[in-house]
Amino acid sequence: MGKKRLTQSLVSVCLLLSAPVMAVDKLGLRQYTLTRFDGSDIRYYLGRRGITKPQSLLVIMQGSDCNSVVNNPRIKEIAAVAPTAAVLLVEKYAITADLPFSKETARSDCPDAYLKNNVPEQRVMDYARIVAALRISAASWWNRKLIILGGSEGAQIAEQVAAIIPETDCLIVFGFGGRHFEDDVLQSVRDEMKEAGLDDKATEEKVVGMQAMFKAALNDRSPNEIASGYSHAWWASMLSMDQSAMLRTVAVPVLAIQGGRDHNVSVAGARALMSPFRAGGKGNVEYIEYPGLDHAFTDADGTSHWDRVIHDISVWLNRHSTAHP
């Protein structure tokens, strides 16, 4: 999961629920489809763990990368935060399990339909429609409790879904950055330019170029204009979000996690975003920062600390979630 190093790309309800078409992996995930109003398929994966009834549902939302959610090994690791919950994963527009997992920030095999149609609003709508269908198809085993978890772009999708789905029991977000996406991107640009040893003049030229692209995206919101691997429509949507406003609409317990060495987003922005919540402005939000860890919760020596993060999320869930059977 995780917001891609966007600047690297710069420089280099009436729905028909299908029968499951395949078993995916050891989590017991099976693929299902719904039909969007434009005729395209929403592909999602649902897996129950054990036969416990009733059972809660863990929804894991991926970041901004062009990858199949079901092929992402980190997603499967994250499922350990709630070992008794069923798991729901949702593909982004036009992505299928046939797309092999890649860590590349820019890939030539990313579907054109994804580039033109992938926008946050569509992702939020897809989750809402799937949950609407599950209220009927999963009625025999789902306890109508959702644990929603998202990282990077997925964090902002998770915040919006948690605010509109009444079954939401708690929300976990990580690598979410600051209040405004523009600040995250520009901080990432500055960090990258500094790491490359470029001077202040070159850095500010790059920043000005980014700001010009932001303005163009906000003006035309075109799905056909692609900048750094994303459409102007995607950029305009992300740039228009206000995470402070979104979090204030979430009534359930929220755990917000941020790496202190995260160069993909603004850590200072994340701290500023969390400050009023930590000061008692909204007591349902808890913030944890991991000094020395990056966007993937890896330290400077390249050692992953995901086990620690997953453990801490599990402990928090045991305290705050009512979704456990």
C-alpha positions in Angstrom: 0.0 0.0 0.0 1.1 3.6 0.1 1.0 6.7 -2.0 3.5 6.4 -4.8 6.5 8.6 -5.0 4.4 10.8 -7.3 7.4 13.1 -8.1 9.4 10.1 -9.4 7.0 9.8 -12.2 7.4 13.5 -12.9 11.1 13.1 -13.4 11.4 9.8 -15.1 -30.0 -0.4 -5.1 -30.3 -2.3 -8.1 -27.1 -4.3 -8.7 -26.6 -7.8 -10.0 -24.3 -9.8 -7.7 -22.4 -12.5 -9.6 -21.5 -15.9 -8.3 -17.9 -16.1 -7.0 -15.6 -16.9 -10.0 -12.5 -18.1 -8.2 -10.8 -18.7 -4.9 -7.8 -16.4 -4.6 -5.5 -17.4 -1.8 -5.1 -18.7 1.7 -7.3 -16.0 3.2 -10.2 -17.7 1.5 -10.8 -14.7 -0.7 -13.2 -15.2 -3.6 -13.7 -12.8 -6.5 -17.2 -11.2 -7.1 -18.4 -8.6 -9.4 -21.0 -5.9 -9.5 -22.0 -3.7 -12.4 -21.5 0.0 -12.3 -24.0 2.3 -14.0 -21.6 2.8 -16.9 -21.5 -0.9 -17.5 -18.1 -1.6 -16.2 -17.4 -4.2 -13.5 -16.6 -3.5 -9.9 -14.3 -6.4 -8.9 -14.0 -7.3 -5.2 -12.8 -10.1 -3.0 -14.4 -11.4 0.0 -13.1 -14.0 2.4 -14.5 -15.4 5.7 -12.0 -16.7 8.2 -13.5 -19.6 10.1 -17.2 -20.3 10.5 -17.9 -17.9 13.4 -21.4 -16.3 13.2 -21.9 -13.4 13.3 -18.7 -12.2 11.8 -17.3 -8.6 11.3 -15.8 -7.3 8.1 -12.3 -5.8 7.7 -12.1 -3.5 4.7 -8.6 -2.8 3.6 -8.1 0.1 1.1 -4.9 0.3 -1.0 -3.0 3.5 -1.9 -2.5 5.2 -5.2 -0.4 2.6 -7.0 -1.5 0.9 -10.2 -1.6 -2.6 -8.8 -4.2 -5.3 -8.2 -5.2 -5.1 -4.5 -5.3 -8.9 -4.3 -1.7 -9.3 -5.6 -0.3 -6.9 -3.0 1.5 -8.9 -0.3 1.4 -6.1 2.2 -2.4 -6.1 2.1 -2.4 -9.7 3.1 -0.1 -8.9 6.0 -2.4 -6.1 7.2 -5.3 -8.6 7.4 -3.6 -9.9 10.6 -4.8 -6.9 12.6 -8.3 -8.5 12.9 -7.7 -12.3 12.6 -11.4 -13.2 13.3 -12.9 -10.8 10.8 -13.8 -11.5 7.2 -11.8 -9.5 4.7 -13.1 -7.3 1.9 -10.7 -6.0 -0.8 -11.9 -3.9 -3.8 -10.1 -3.3 -7.1 -9.8 0.1 -8.6 -11.4 0.9 -11.9 -10.3 -1.5 -14.7 -7.7 -3.3 -12.5 -7.9 -7.1 -12.4 -6.0 -9.9 -10.7 -4.2 -10.5 -14.0 -2.1 -7.4 -13.5 1.1 -8.6 -11.8 2.3 -6.8 -8.7 5.1 -4.2 -9.3 6.9 -1.8 -7.1 7.6 0.4 -10.1 6.2 3.9 -9.8 5.5 4.2 -13.5 4.5 1.1 -15.5 3.6 0.7 -19.1 1.0 -2.0 -18.5 -1.3 0.2 -16.4 -4.7 0.0 -18.2 -5.8 3.1 -20.1 -9.3 2.7 -18.7 -7.8 2.9 -15.2 -5.8 6.1 -16.0 -8.9 7.8 -17.4 -11.5 6.6 -14.8 -9.7 6.2 -11.5 -10.8 9.0 -9.3 -11.5 9.1 -5.5 -15.2 9.7 -5.9 -15.5 6.5 -8.0 -13.7 4.5 -5.3 -16.0 5.8 -2.6 -19.0 5.0 -4.6 -17.8 1.5 -5.3 -17.4 0.8 -1.6 -20.8 2.1 -0.8 -22.5 0.0 -3.5 -20.6 -3.2 -2.4 -21.7 -2.7 1.2 -25.3 -2.1 0.0 -25.2 -5.5 -1.8 -23.6 -7.2 1.2 -26.4 -6.1 3.5 -28.4 -8.7 1.5 -25.9 -11.3 0.3 -24.0 -11.6 3.6 -27.0 -11.2 6.0 -26.6 -14.8 7.3 -23.1 -14.2 8.7 -22.1 -10.5 8.7 -22.7 -8.8 12.1 -23.1 -5.4 10.3 -19.9 -4.1 11.7 -17.1 -2.7 9.5 -13.5 -2.1 10.5 -12.2 0.2 7.8 -8.4 0.6 7.2 -6.6 2.6 4.5 -3.1 3.9 3.8 -2.0 6.9 1.9 -4.6 7.7 -0.8 -6.5 4.8 0.7 -6.6 6.7 4.0 -8.5 9.5 2.4 -10.9 7.1 0.7 -11.4 5.3 4.1 -12.2 8.6 5.8 -14.9 9.4 3.3 -16.4 5.8 3.3 -16.4 5.7 7.2 -18.4 8.9 7.2 -21.2 7.6 5.0 -21.5 3.9 5.9 -23.5 3.5 9.0 -22.1 0.0 9.7 -18.6 1.5 10.3 -17.3 0.5 13.8 -13.9 2.1 13.7 -11.4 3.6 11.3 -7.6 3.2 10.9 -5.5 5.4 8.6 -1.8 5.5 8.1 0.7 7.5 5.9 -2.1 10.1 5.5 0.0 13.2 5.5 -1.3 16.7 6.0 -4.6 18.5 5.7 -4.1 19.3 2.0 -2.7 17.0 -0.7 -0.8 19.9 -2.4 1.4 20.3 0.7 2.2 16.6 0.7 3.3 16.6 -2.9 5.3 19.8 -2.7 7.1 18.5 0.5 7.9 15.3 -1.4 9.3 17.3 -4.3 11.5 19.3 -2.0 12.7 16.2 -0.1 13.5 14.4 -3.4 15.4 17.4 -4.8 17.4 17.7 -1.7 18.2 14.0 -1.7 19.4 14.4 -5.3 21.7 17.2 -4.2 20.0 19.9 -6.3 20.1 23.5 -5.3 17.3 25.8 -4.0 16.8 27.4 -7.5 16.2 24.0 -9.2 13.9 22.9 -6.4 11.8 26.0 -6.6 11.6 25.7 -10.4 10.3 22.2 -9.9 7.8 23.4 -7.3 6.6 26.2 -9.6 6.1 23.6 -12.4 4.1 21.4 -10.1 1.9 24.3 -9.0 1.2 25.1 -12.7 0.1 21.6 -13.3 -2.1 21.7 -10.2 -3.8 24.9 -11.6 -4.3 23.3 -15.0 -5.8 20.2 -13.4 -8.2 22.2 -11.2 -9.3 24.2 -14.2 -10.0 21.5 -16.7 -10.5 18.3 -14.6 -9.9 16.3 -17.7 -9.9 12.5 -17.5 -7.8 12.4 -20.7 -5.0 14.7 -19.6 -2.4 12.5 -17.8 0.3 14.0 -15.5 2.7 11.9 -13.6 0.6 8.8 -14.1 -2.7 10.3 -13.0 -5.5 12.1 -14.9 -6.2 15.8 -14.3 -9.6 14.6 -12.9 -7.7 12.6 -10.2 -5.4 15.4 -9.4 -8.3 17.9 -9.1 -10.2 15.6 -6.8 -7.2 14.9 -4.5 -6.2 18.6 -4.5 -9.8 19.6 -3.4 -9.8 17.3 -0.3 -9.6 18.6 3.2 -8.6 15.9 5.6 -9.5 17.9 8.6 -13.0 18.4 7.5 -13.3 14.7 6.5 -12.1 13.5 9.9 -14.5 15.7 11.7 -17.4 14.0 10.0 -16.3 10.5 11.3 -18.0 9.7 14.6 -16.5 6.3 15.3 -13.0 5.8 17.0 -10.1 6.7 14.7 -6.5 5.5 14.9 -4.2 7.7 12.8 -0.6 6.4 12.2 2.3 8.2 10.6 5.9 7.4 10.0 8.2 10.2 11.3 10.6 9.8 8.3 7.9 9.6 5.6 9.1 11.5 2.5 6.0 10.7 0.5 3.9 13.1 2.5 4.4 16.0 4.9 5.0 14.8 8.4 4.8 18.3 9.7 1.5 18.6 8.0 0.3 15.3 9.6 1.3 16.7 13.0 -0.5 19.9 12.4 -3.6 18.0 11.2 -3.6 15.9 14.3 -2.9 18.8 16.7 -6.5 20.0 17.4 -7.7 16.4 17.8 -4.9 15.6 20.2 -5.7 18.8 22.1 -9.2 17.5 22.9 -11.0 19.0 20.0 -12.4 15.6 19.0 -11.7 12.9 21.4 -12.4 9.9 19.1 -9.1 10.4 17.2 -5.8 8.8 18.5 -2.5 9.6 16.8 0.6 7.4 16.8 3.9 8.5 15.2 6.8 6.2 14.6 10.1 8.2 14.7 12.6 7.1 12.1 10.2 5.1 10.0 9.2 6.0 6.4 6.0 5.6 4.4 6.3 1.8 4.4 7.3 1.8 8.1 10.9 0.9 7.3 13.8 2.4 9.2 17.0 4.0 7.7 18.7 0.6 7.6 16.0 -0.9 5.4 14.4 -3.0 8.2 10.7 -3.3 8.1 8.7 -2.6 11.3 5.3 -3.7 10.0 5.0 -6.4 12.6 5.2 -3.7 15.3 2.6 -1.5 13.5 0.2 -4.4 13.0 0.6 -5.4 16.7 -0.2 -1.8 17.8 -3.2 -1.6 15.5 -4.5 -5.0 16.9 -4.1 -3.7 20.5 -6.0 -0.5 19.7 -8.7 -2.5 18.0 -9.1 -4.7 21.1 -9.7 -1.5 23.1 -12.0 0.4 20.8 -13.8 -1.9 18.4 -17.1 -3.5 19.1 -16.9 -5.5 15.9 -15.4 -8.7 17.4 -17.7 -11.6 17.6 
